Amino acid sequence: DNHVQCSAPAVSPTWTTNQNVNTNAFVPWLDVVLILFAASTRSHFIAAVGDTWVQRLPPQVALLVVGDREMALPAAIVNRQRTQIYISTGSKGYARLDLKVRDAFAHALGAFPGAKYFLKLDDDTMLIPKHLHLFLSDLASRVD
């Protein structure tokens, strides 16, 4: 039997939204940049992104899609406002991923100089924009 028994108890996430978040203190969507890493070998993932959360993303949010030249992107991503496609010059796959991420963040900082929040996502990430907005706003209210 190759199954491993885990004796740790199931734990629920402990993050809760501050129910008293002042709606006037919400983080402006213009301050948010999502850096989405996509691979041409995983086209079904990027298609799902185009079919799901990208369509619910406010147009003010900047989206930087990082991939390779063979990457096929759905129309929901290509035609979206404030979307840039960045072709990574690094090798395909996970070789030297650290350099690809650093390169993409450097590009994002130059392309969106007024933004305050930069988040890295992968093509298999599921995002609920409303929850991200609440989380960032709550985080900002704790720092200010």
MDTraj code that builds the backbone (N, CA, C; nanometers):
import mdtraj as md
import numpy as np

residues = "ASP ASN HIS VAL GLN CYS SER ALA PRO ALA VAL SER PRO THR TRP THR THR ASN GLN ASN VAL ASN THR ASN ALA PHE VAL PRO TRP LEU ASP VAL VAL LEU ILE LEU PHE ALA ALA SER THR ARG SER HIS PHE ILE ALA ALA VAL GLY ASP THR TRP VAL GLN ARG LEU PRO PRO GLN VAL ALA LEU LEU VAL VAL GLY ASP ARG GLU MET ALA LEU PRO ALA ALA ILE VAL ASN ARG GLN ARG THR GLN ILE TYR ILE SER THR GLY SER LYS GLY TYR ALA ARG LEU ASP LEU LYS VAL ARG ASP ALA PHE ALA HIS ALA LEU GLY ALA PHE PRO GLY ALA LYS TYR PHE LEU LYS LEU ASP ASP ASP THR MET LEU ILE PRO LYS HIS LEU HIS LEU PHE LEU SER ASP LEU ALA SER ARG VAL ASP".split()
xyz = np.array([
    [0.0850, -0.1180, 0.0000],
    [0.0000, 0.0000, 0.0000],
    [0.0892, 0.1239, 0.0000],
    [0.0718, 0.2117, -0.1010],
    [0.1555, 0.3299, -0.1153],
    [0.0919, 0.4555, -0.0569],
    [-0.0168, 0.4425, 0.0142],
    [-0.0821, 0.5588, 0.0707],
    [-0.0142, 0.6000, 0.2007],
    [-0.0073, 0.7302, 0.2222],
    [0.0545, 0.7848, 0.3422],
    [-0.0555, 0.8382, 0.4318],
    [-0.0509, 0.8010, 0.5563],
    [-0.1478, 0.8504, 0.6538],
    [-0.0973, 0.9823, 0.7103],
    [-0.1846, 1.0768, 0.7176],
    [-0.1498, 1.2068, 0.7749],
    [-0.2251, 1.2202, 0.9061],
    [-0.1526, 1.2446, 1.0123],
    [-0.2174, 1.2539, 1.1423],
    [-0.2526, 1.3975, 1.1797],
    [-0.2135, 1.4949, 1.0960],
    [-0.2437, 1.6348, 1.1272],
    [-0.3924, 1.6603, 1.1070],
    [-0.4527, 1.7350, 1.1970],
    [-0.5955, 1.7648, 1.1813],
    [-0.6180, 1.8601, 1.0653],
    [-0.7359, 1.8536, 1.0048],
    [-0.7718, 1.9465, 0.8980],
    [-0.7825, 2.0865, 0.9569],
    [-0.7286, 2.1822, 0.8862],
    [-0.7277, 2.3192, 0.9348],
    [-0.7990, 2.4078, 0.8341],
    [-0.8873, 2.4901, 0.8830],
    [-0.9554, 2.5861, 0.7968],
    [-0.8687, 2.7097, 0.7826],
    [-0.8802, 2.7796, 0.6681],
    [-0.8053, 2.9050, 0.6547],
    [-0.8455, 3.0022, 0.7647],
    [-0.7493, 3.0748, 0.8169],
    [-0.7782, 3.1648, 0.9281],
    [-0.7984, 3.3087, 0.8835],
    [-0.7719, 3.3400, 0.7558],
    [-0.7895, 3.4767, 0.7095],
    [-0.9375, 3.5069, 0.6994],
    [-0.9777, 3.6174, 0.7570],
    [-1.1166, 3.6621, 0.7454],
    [-1.1164, 3.8069, 0.7006],
    [-1.2165, 3.8430, 0.6260],
    [-1.2274, 3.9796, 0.5792],
    [-1.2700, 4.0698, 0.6933],
    [-1.2075, 4.1825, 0.7044],
    [-1.2490, 4.2821, 0.8015],
    [-1.3851, 4.3336, 0.7562],
    [-1.4883, 4.2981, 0.8279],
    [-1.6241, 4.3349, 0.7876],
    [-1.6469, 4.4852, 0.7959],
    [-1.5579, 4.5561, 0.8625],
    [-1.5729, 4.7003, 0.8779],
    [-1.4836, 4.7779, 0.7818],
    [-1.4456, 4.7164, 0.6700],
    [-1.3612, 4.7864, 0.5740],
    [-1.4392, 4.9055, 0.5200],
    [-1.3792, 5.0208, 0.5298],
    [-1.4405, 5.1436, 0.4799],
    [-1.4382, 5.1398, 0.3272],
    [-1.5548, 5.1429, 0.2649],
    [-1.5596, 5.1326, 0.1191],
    [-1.4928, 5.2522, 0.0525],
    [-1.4767, 5.3631, 0.1239],
    [-1.4039, 5.4768, 0.0683],
    [-1.2535, 5.4523, 0.0714],
    [-1.2104, 5.3521, 0.1469],
    [-1.0682, 5.3218, 0.1597],
    [-1.0272, 5.2044, 0.0707],
    [-1.1149, 5.1608, -0.0176],
    [-1.0785, 5.0504, -0.1059],
    [-0.9561, 5.0866, -0.1895],
    [-0.8732, 4.9894, -0.2122],
    [-0.7577, 5.0068, -0.2995],
    [-0.8098, 5.0320, -0.4410],
    [-0.7639, 5.1387, -0.5065],
    [-0.8074, 5.1613, -0.6447],
    [-0.7558, 5.0499, -0.7356],
    [-0.8416, 5.0016, -0.8215],
    [-0.8014, 4.8945, -0.9122],
    [-0.6840, 4.9373, -1.0006],
    [-0.6699, 5.0660, -1.0271],
    [-0.5579, 5.1141, -1.1086],
    [-0.4231, 5.0865, -1.0427],
    [-0.4236, 5.0621, -0.9116],
    [-0.3001, 5.0331, -0.8387],
    [-0.2600, 4.8861, -0.8447],
    [-0.3398, 4.8033, -0.9117],
    [-0.3184, 4.6584, -0.9101],
    [-0.2685, 4.6088, -1.0460],
    [-0.1605, 4.5312, -1.0419],
    [-0.1063, 4.4659, -1.1616],
    [-0.1001, 4.3164, -1.1340],
    [-0.1625, 4.2390, -1.2203],
    [-0.1554, 4.0931, -1.2114],
    [-0.0564, 4.0448, -1.3171],
    [0.0424, 3.9689, -1.2742],
    [0.1434, 3.9147, -1.3652],
    [0.1129, 3.7664, -1.3804],
    [0.0611, 3.7306, -1.4964],
    [0.0147, 3.5943, -1.5226],
    [0.1170, 3.5189, -1.6058],
    [0.1730, 3.4137, -1.5486],
    [0.2675, 3.3292, -1.6211],
    [0.1906, 3.2172, -1.6909],
    [0.2107, 3.2066, -1.8211],
    [0.1406, 3.1059, -1.9003],
    [0.2426, 3.0301, -1.9853],
    [0.2126, 2.9053, -2.0126],
    [0.3017, 2.8221, -2.0932],
    [0.2274, 2.7710, -2.2155],
    [0.2947, 2.7718, -2.3287],
    [0.2307, 2.7248, -2.4523],
    [0.1939, 2.5768, -2.4429],
    [0.2614, 2.5032, -2.3579],
    [0.2328, 2.3605, -2.3433],
    [0.1106, 2.3353, -2.2557],
    [0.0546, 2.4410, -2.1962],
    [-0.0600, 2.4270, -2.1064],
    [-0.1759, 2.5128, -2.1559],
    [-0.2056, 2.5045, -2.2841],
    [-0.3062, 2.5915, -2.3453],
    [-0.4445, 2.5746, -2.2837],
    [-0.4751, 2.4565, -2.2314],
    [-0.6064, 2.4363, -2.1700],
    [-0.6218, 2.5200, -2.0432],
    [-0.5109, 2.5458, -1.9731],
    [-0.5185, 2.6302, -1.8535],
    [-0.5457, 2.7756, -1.8906],
    [-0.4730, 2.8275, -1.9876],
    [-0.4904, 2.9673, -2.0253],
    [-0.6277, 2.9883, -2.0894],
    [-0.6796, 2.8867, -2.1563],
    [-0.8156, 2.8961, -2.2104],
    [-0.9168, 2.9060, -2.0968],
    [-0.8954, 2.8309, -1.9908],
    [-0.9852, 2.8361, -1.8747],
    [-0.9771, 2.9723, -1.8061],
    [-0.8590, 3.0298, -1.7994],
    [-0.8442, 3.1642, -1.7417],
    [-0.9267, 3.2637, -1.8222],
    [-0.9182, 3.2530, -1.9549],
    [-0.9957, 3.3420, -2.0422],
    [-1.1449, 3.3225, -2.0297],
    [-1.1863, 3.2012, -1.9965],
    [-1.3293, 3.1708, -1.9826],
    [-1.3850, 3.2043, -1.8451],
    [-1.2974, 3.2288, -1.7486],
    [-1.3465, 3.2458, -1.6105],
    [-1.3113, 3.3835, -1.5560],
    [-1.2112, 3.3928, -1.4708],
    [-1.1911, 3.5131, -1.3916],
    [-1.1480, 3.6346, -1.4701],
    [-1.0829, 3.6181, -1.5847],
    [-1.0437, 3.7360, -1.6628],
    [-1.1670, 3.8145, -1.7065],
    [-1.2753, 3.7451, -1.7328],
    [-1.3979, 3.8128, -1.7754],
    [-1.4613, 3.8928, -1.6618],
    [-1.4292, 3.8607, -1.5384],
    [-1.4837, 3.9328, -1.4229],
    [-1.3872, 4.0388, -1.3695],
    [-1.2724, 4.0486, -1.4298],
    [-1.1706, 4.1418, -1.3850],
    [-1.2070, 4.2834, -1.4305],
    [-1.2108, 4.3789, -1.3388],
    [-1.2402, 4.5165, -1.3792],
    [-1.1381, 4.5662, -1.4822],
    [-1.1814, 4.6480, -1.5768],
    [-1.0895, 4.6923, -1.6832],
    [-0.9750, 4.7790, -1.6321],
    [-0.9874, 4.8332, -1.5115],
    [-0.8807, 4.9171, -1.4565],
    [-0.7590, 4.8366, -1.4117],
    [-0.7781, 4.7086, -1.3863],
    [-0.6667, 4.6240, -1.3416],
    [-0.5748, 4.5954, -1.4601],
    [-0.4446, 4.6149, -1.4378],
    [-0.3473, 4.5821, -1.5415],
    [-0.3180, 4.4325, -1.5369],
    [-0.3093, 4.3733, -1.6545],
    [-0.2777, 4.2306, -1.6658],
    [-0.1570, 4.2176, -1.7571],
    [-0.0514, 4.1594, -1.7045],
    [0.0686, 4.1326, -1.7821],
    [0.0786, 3.9814, -1.7979],
    [0.0671, 3.9349, -1.9212],
    [0.0750, 3.7918, -1.9492],
    [0.2168, 3.7613, -1.9956],
    [0.2833, 3.6719, -1.9239],
    [0.4214, 3.6360, -1.9536],
    [0.4220, 3.4953, -2.0112],
    [0.4826, 3.4797, -2.1278],
    [0.4861, 3.3481, -2.1899],
    [0.5926, 3.3399, -2.2967],
    [0.5736, 3.2442, -2.3883],
    [0.6683, 3.2264, -2.4971],
    [0.5978, 3.2528, -2.6303],
    [0.6744, 3.2540, -2.7376],
    [0.6205, 3.2907, -2.8697],
    [0.5126, 3.1954, -2.9201],
    [0.5137, 3.0720, -2.8764],
    [0.4163, 2.9736, -2.9233],
    [0.2846, 2.9788, -2.8456],
    [0.2766, 3.0671, -2.7502],
    [0.1600, 3.0753, -2.6635],
    [0.0391, 3.1264, -2.7424],
    [-0.0717, 3.0541, -2.7319],
    [-0.1980, 3.0952, -2.7942],
    [-0.2890, 3.1470, -2.6841],
    [-0.3327, 3.2716, -2.6983],
    [-0.4151, 3.3330, -2.5954],
    [-0.5584, 3.3507, -2.6442],
    [-0.6553, 3.3316, -2.5543],
    [-0.7951, 3.3523, -2.5921],
    [-0.8255, 3.5004, -2.6133],
    [-0.9295, 3.5271, -2.6910],
    [-0.9684, 3.6645, -2.7225],
    [-0.9995, 3.7456, -2.5973],
    [-1.0544, 3.6815, -2.4954],
    [-1.0881, 3.7531, -2.3716],
    [-0.9642, 3.8154, -2.3073],
    [-0.8487, 3.7592, -2.3327],
    [-0.7240, 3.8145, -2.2794],
    [-0.6632, 3.9127, -2.3788],
    [-0.6534, 3.8725, -2.5040],
    [-0.5881, 3.9551, -2.6063],
    [-0.6594, 4.0894, -2.6240],
    [-0.7922, 4.0887, -2.6218],
    [-0.8702, 4.2104, -2.6478],
    [-0.9018, 4.2913, -2.5226],
    [-0.8541, 4.2489, -2.4102],
    [-0.8840, 4.3155, -2.2840],
    [-0.8054, 4.4458, -2.2703],
    [-0.8705, 4.5491, -2.2155],
    [-0.8023, 4.6756, -2.1868],
    [-0.6920, 4.6508, -2.0839],
    [-0.5911, 4.7336, -2.0867],
    [-0.4797, 4.7309, -1.9908],
    [-0.4138, 4.5929, -1.9803],
    [-0.4036, 4.5266, -2.0941],
    [-0.3363, 4.3966, -2.0975],
    [-0.2136, 4.4079, -2.1864],
    [-0.1037, 4.3584, -2.1370],
    [0.0188, 4.3518, -2.2155],
    [0.0647, 4.2070, -2.2218],
    [0.1210, 4.1722, -2.3354],
    [0.1798, 4.0397, -2.3538],
    [0.3311, 4.0587, -2.3502],
    [0.3977, 3.9838, -2.2642],
    [0.5421, 3.9942, -2.2509],
    [0.6018, 3.8579, -2.2838],
    [0.6828, 3.8560, -2.3878],
    [0.7468, 3.7304, -2.4290],
    [0.8778, 3.7168, -2.3538],
    [0.8846, 3.6155, -2.2720],
    [1.0035, 3.5909, -2.1922],
    [1.1177, 3.5455, -2.2822],
    [1.2355, 3.5999, -2.2579],
    [1.3518, 3.5603, -2.3364],
    [1.4236, 3.4410, -2.2750],
    [1.3771, 3.3987, -2.1582],
    [1.4389, 3.2842, -2.0909],
    [1.4012, 3.1534, -2.1583],
    [1.4627, 3.0472, -2.1124],
    [1.4334, 2.9163, -2.1681],
    [1.2929, 2.8724, -2.1283],
    [1.2344, 2.7856, -2.2108],
    [1.1012, 2.7340, -2.1810],
    [1.1049, 2.6455, -2.0574],
    [0.9893, 2.6281, -1.9999],
    [0.9782, 2.5393, -1.8855],
    [1.0187, 2.6069, -1.7567],
    [1.0601, 2.5262, -1.6620],
    [1.0900, 2.5768, -1.5286],
    [1.2379, 2.6048, -1.5068],
    [1.3185, 2.5849, -1.6108],
    [1.4609, 2.6147, -1.5976],
    [1.4779, 2.7648, -1.5765],
    [1.5464, 2.8004, -1.4732],
    [1.5744, 2.9399, -1.4385],
    [1.4472, 3.0235, -1.4253],
    [1.3472, 2.9654, -1.3620],
    [1.2208, 3.0352, -1.3391],
    [1.2424, 3.1619, -1.2571],
    [1.3386, 3.1583, -1.1663],
    [1.3666, 3.2765, -1.0843],
    [1.4030, 3.3969, -1.1698],
    [1.4812, 3.3752, -1.2768],
    [1.5184, 3.4854, -1.3651],
    [1.3989, 3.5350, -1.4460],
    [1.3116, 3.4432, -1.4878],
    [1.1914, 3.4831, -1.5620],
    [1.1006, 3.5691, -1.4752],
    [1.0854, 3.5304, -1.3501],
    [0.9987, 3.6059, -1.2600],
    [1.0589, 3.7439, -1.2344],
    [1.1870, 3.7490, -1.2076],
    [1.2526, 3.8779, -1.1840],
    [1.2423, 3.9681, -1.3063],
    [1.2620, 3.9113, -1.4244],
    [1.2533, 3.9858, -1.5496],
    [1.1109, 4.0391, -1.5715],
    [1.0119, 3.9564, -1.5432],
    [0.8725, 3.9975, -1.5607],
    [0.8348, 4.1084, -1.4633],
    [0.8792, 4.0979, -1.3388],
    [0.8504, 4.2035, -1.2409],
    [0.9196, 4.3342, -1.2801],
    [1.0409, 4.3262, -1.3302],
    [1.1104, 4.4472, -1.3749],
    [1.0340, 4.5124, -1.4894],
    [0.9843, 4.4309, -1.5823],
    [0.9050, 4.4853, -1.6927],
    [0.7760, 4.5489, -1.6406],
    [0.7089, 4.4817, -1.5484],
    [0.5826, 4.5324, -1.4934],
    [0.6040, 4.6645, -1.4207],
    [0.7118, 4.6761, -1.3452],
    [0.7409, 4.8007, -1.2738],
    [0.7611, 4.9163, -1.3709],
    [0.8244, 4.8893, -1.4840],
    [0.8450, 4.9934, -1.5850],
    [0.7192, 5.0245, -1.6641],
    [0.6394, 4.9230, -1.6908],
    [0.5189, 4.9413, -1.7728],
    [0.4042, 5.0054, -1.6950],
    [0.4001, 4.9843, -1.5649],
    [0.2910, 5.0360, -1.4808],
    [0.3517, 5.1085, -1.3602],
    [0.4164, 5.2238, -1.3827],
    [0.4927, 5.2890, -1.2762],
    [0.4095, 5.3400, -1.1594],
    [0.2821, 5.3650, -1.1764],
    [0.2011, 5.4164, -1.0658],
    [0.1390, 5.3085, -0.9794],
    [0.1515, 5.1845, -1.0203],
    [0.0877, 5.0748, -0.9473],
    [0.1577, 5.0489, -0.8141],
    [0.0799, 5.0012, -0.7178],
    [0.1336, 4.9732, -0.5846],
    [0.1335, 4.8247, -0.5494],
    [0.0478, 4.7470, -0.6158],
    [0.0319, 4.6049, -0.5819],
    [0.0605, 4.5211, -0.7060],
    [0.1606, 4.4355, -0.6968],
    [0.1992, 4.3469, -0.8059],
    [0.1841, 4.2040, -0.7560],
    [0.1031, 4.1258, -0.8253],
    [0.0783, 3.9883, -0.7827],
    [0.1140, 3.8923, -0.8943],
    [0.1864, 3.7869, -0.8602],
    [0.2239, 3.6828, -0.9564],
    [0.1187, 3.5724, -0.9526],
    [0.0708, 3.5376, -1.0702],
    [-0.0254, 3.4283, -1.0838],
    [0.0272, 3.3298, -1.1866],
    [-0.0116, 3.2057, -1.1729],
    [0.0189, 3.1049, -1.2733],
    [-0.1069, 3.0745, -1.3522],
    [-0.0912, 3.0070, -1.4646],
    [-0.2060, 2.9804, -1.5509],
    [-0.3056, 2.8815, -1.4899],
    [-0.2707, 2.8197, -1.3785],
    [-0.3662, 2.7315, -1.3105],
    [-0.4217, 2.7955, -1.1832],
    [-0.4071, 2.9269, -1.1703],
    [-0.4596, 2.9996, -1.0554],
    [-0.6038, 3.0397, -1.0809],
    [-0.6878, 3.0190, -0.9827],
    [-0.8268, 3.0659, -0.9892],
    [-0.8357, 3.1905, -0.9033],
    [-0.8883, 3.2963, -0.9593],
    [-0.8948, 3.4244, -0.8904],
    [-1.0391, 3.4723, -0.8846],
    [-1.0776, 3.5240, -0.7703],
    [-1.2078, 3.5882, -0.7547],
    [-1.1775, 3.7356, -0.7307],
    [-1.1937, 3.8202, -0.8340],
    [-1.1534, 3.9598, -0.8225],
    [-1.2118, 4.0320, -0.7014],
    [-1.3359, 4.0094, -0.6693],
    [-1.3989, 4.0758, -0.5548],
    [-1.3242, 4.0424, -0.4254],
    [-1.2876, 3.9163, -0.4083],
    [-1.2153, 3.8755, -0.2877],
    [-1.0748, 3.9343, -0.2837],
    [-1.0105, 3.9408, -0.3997],
    [-0.8785, 4.0033, -0.4054],
    [-0.8892, 4.1500, -0.3646],
    [-0.9909, 4.2165, -0.4122],
    [-1.0097, 4.3581, -0.3802],
    [-1.0316, 4.3785, -0.2303],
    [-1.1143, 4.2954, -0.1705],
    [-1.1370, 4.3037, -0.0261],
    [-1.0085, 4.2759, 0.0520],
    [-0.9348, 4.1750, 0.0086],
    [-0.8097, 4.1395, 0.0759],
    [-0.7098, 4.2545, 0.0691],
    [-0.6890, 4.3104, -0.0504],
    [-0.5936, 4.4204, -0.0649],
    [-0.6367, 4.5431, 0.0142],
    [-0.7650, 4.5722, 0.0120],
    [-0.8165, 4.6872, 0.0866],
    [-0.7994, 4.6680, 0.2365],
    [-0.8261, 4.5483, 0.2829],
    [-0.8075, 4.5171, 0.4251],
    [-0.6597, 4.5274, 0.4616],
    [-0.5746, 4.4743, 0.3765],
    [-0.4304, 4.4817, 0.3999],
    [-0.3842, 4.6273, 0.4041],
    [-0.4306, 4.7065, 0.3108],
    [-0.3909, 4.8480, 0.3053],
    [-0.4379, 4.9227, 0.4287],
    [-0.5562, 4.8894, 0.4779],
    [-0.6086, 4.9588, 0.5969],
    [-0.5285, 4.9250, 0.7213],
    [-0.4639, 4.8098, 0.7230],
    [-0.3836, 4.7703, 0.8390],
    [-0.2443, 4.8335, 0.8360],
    [-0.1985, 4.8686, 0.7170],
    [-0.0646, 4.9246, 0.7019],
    [-0.0657, 5.0751, 0.7201],
    [-0.1718, 5.1398, 0.6749],
    [-0.1796, 5.2879, 0.6840],
    [-0.1902, 5.3362, 0.8249],
])
top = md.Topology()
chain = top.add_chain()
for i, resn in enumerate(residues, 1):
    res = top.add_residue(resn, chain, resSeq=i)
    for name in ("N", "CA", "C"):
        top.add_atom(name, md.element.get_by_symbol(name[0]), res)
traj = md.Trajectory(xyz[None], top)
